[in-house]
Amino acid sequence: MTEAKLVKRKIIEIDEELCTGCGQCVVDCAESALEVIDGKAKVVNDVFCDGLGACMADCPTGALSIIEREAPEFNEEAVEKHLESLKQKNTDSYIATEEIGHVACNCAGSLSNTFDLSGLDDKEESGNIKSQLRHWPVQMHLISPLAPYYKGADVLLAADCTAYAYGGFHSELLKGKSLAIACPKLDQGHESYIEKIRSLIDDAKINTLTIAMMEVPCCSGLLRLAQEGAKRASRKVPIKFMIISSHGEILKEEWL
């Protein structure tokens, strides 16, 4: 096989110290030139990277940049074959997504796992378990920070998946709190989220803010959004974050 000709051109570079492995850049790359490998985003083959930088837009840490260096020429035909091969794979590492023309990322948050529930007693949770939800709506794009149920409240800002992973979500996390939910990886409009968090602190004058997120790297973006909102607020409120494992354990709980 003839080696690809090297030319000086623009191409993506990734700062591994800044990269959290969230996988957002993988989702944004239409050529699937990026993968998360050992917890870090990497260019799998230079010929797949067009150097246009679409993958940079939503990187939460600024780990991606465009540099100019010698690299094989971008090969559109190779990209098409690459995408086709990925679509045909049915593995935990790749999930085909034909509607958007490329594959979803293979970061830790999208890998398939099965949990052993054999030790659970089927009678352990029985009867009508009361919901602790006190208001509606709860999704961050839909809520109004000026709604009466947020005024002076203890607020729980929860990543979408936490309610499914943590069995005590209602009785232990949500009880006595007003709720807002978000997915830092899949939701668009992070700037509006930051502004709403600021408004909850300054305008609704919330009492405390608790952030519940999953252990996967991409979920840490929720904490960063909350911290940025708090940074822009003129008031200060106590903020606590919780990290929940994919099989329902609280791994960490800490006040900032």
Long-range contacts (C-beta under 8 A, 24 or more apart in sequence): 4-47, 4-72, 4-73, 4-75, 5-72, 5-73, 6-70, 6-71, 6-72, 7-70, 7-71, 7-72, 7-73, 8-68, 8-69, 8-70, 9-51, 9-68, 9-69, 9-71, 9-73, 9-74, 10-51, 10-52, 10-66, 10-67, 10-68, 11-43, 11-46, 11-49, 11-51, 11-66, 11-67, 11-68, 11-69, 11-71, 12-43, 12-49, 12-51, 12-53, 12-55, 12-56, 12-64, 12-65, 12-66, 12-67, 13-64, 13-65, 13-66, 13-67, 14-40, 14-41, 14-42, 14-43, 14-63, 14-64, 15-63, 15-64, 15-65, 16-40, 16-63, 18-61, 18-62, 18-63, 19-61, 19-63, 20-60, 20-61, 20-63, 20-217, 20-218, 20-220, 21-107, 21-108, 21-217, 21-218, 22-60, 22-107, 22-185, 22-217, 22-218, 22-220, 22-221, 23-105, 23-106, 23-107, 23-108, 23-109, 23-110, 23-185, 23-217, 23-218, 24-58, 24-59, 24-60, 24-105, 24-185, 24-218, 25-55, 25-56, 25-58, 25-59, 25-64, 26-55, 26-104, 26-105, 26-106, 26-107, 27-104, 27-105, 27-185, 28-54, 28-55, 28-56, 28-57, 28-58, 29-54, 29-55, 29-102, 30-54, 30-101, 30-102, 31-79, 31-82, 31-83, 31-102, 32-79, 32-82, 32-83, 32-86, 32-102, 32-103, 33-79, 35-105, 35-106, 36-105, 36-106, 36-107, 36-108, 39-108, 39-217, 45-78, 45-82, 46-71, 46-72, 47-72, 47-73, 47-74, 47-75, 47-78, 47-79, 48-74, 48-75, 48-78, 48-79, 48-82, 49-74, 50-74, 58-190, 60-184, 60-221, 60-224, 107-216, 107-217, 107-218, 108-216, 108-217, 108-218, 109-185, 109-214, 109-216, 109-217, 109-218, 109-219, 113-246, 115-246, 115-247, 125-167, 129-170, 129-171, 130-170, 131-170, 132-170, 132-171, 132-174, 132-175, 132-176, 133-170, 133-174, 133-179, 134-178, 134-179, 135-178, 135-179, 138-179, 138-180, 138-181, 139-180, 139-181, 139-182, 140-180, 140-181, 140-182, 140-187, 140-192, 140-193, 140-196, 141-187, 141-189, 141-192, 143-180, 143-196, 145-196, 145-199, 145-200, 145-203, 145-204, 146-199, 146-203, 146-204, 147-204, 149-178, 150-178, 150-200, 150-204, 150-206, 151-204, 151-205, 151-206, 152-204, 152-205, 152-206, 152-207, 153-177, 153-178, 153-204, 153-206, 153-207, 154-178, 154-206, 154-207, 154-208, 154-210, 155-179, 155-180, 155-200, 155-206, 155-207, 155-208, 155-209, 155-210, 156-180, 156-210, 156-212, 157-181, 157-182, 157-197, 157-209, 157-210, 157-211, 157-212, 157-222, 157-226, 158-182, 158-211, 158-212, 158-213, 159-183, 159-184, 159-212, 159-213, 159-214, 159-219, 159-222, 161-214, 161-219, 162-212, 162-213, 162-214, 162-244, 165-214, 165-244, 165-245, 165-246, 165-247, 165-248, 166-212, 166-244, 166-248, 166-250, 167-248, 173-210, 173-212, 173-242, 177-210, 178-206, 182-222, 182-225, 184-213, 184-218, 184-219, 184-220, 184-221, 184-222, 184-224, 184-225, 185-218, 185-219, 185-221, 190-221, 190-225, 193-225, 193-229, 194-225, 194-228, 194-229, 194-232, 195-229, 195-232, 196-229, 197-225, 197-226, 197-228, 197-229, 197-230, 197-233, 198-229, 198-230, 198-232, 198-233, 200-229, 201-229, 201-230, 201-233, 201-235, 201-237, 202-233, 202-234, 202-235, 205-235, 206-237, 207-237, 208-237, 208-238, 208-239, 208-240, 209-237, 209-238, 209-239, 209-240, 210-239, 210-240, 210-241, 210-242, 211-239, 211-240, 211-241, 211-242, 212-241, 212-242, 212-244, 213-241, 213-242, 213-243, 213-244, 214-243, 214-244, 214-245, 214-246, 215-243, 215-244, 215-245, 215-246, 215-251, 216-246, 227-256
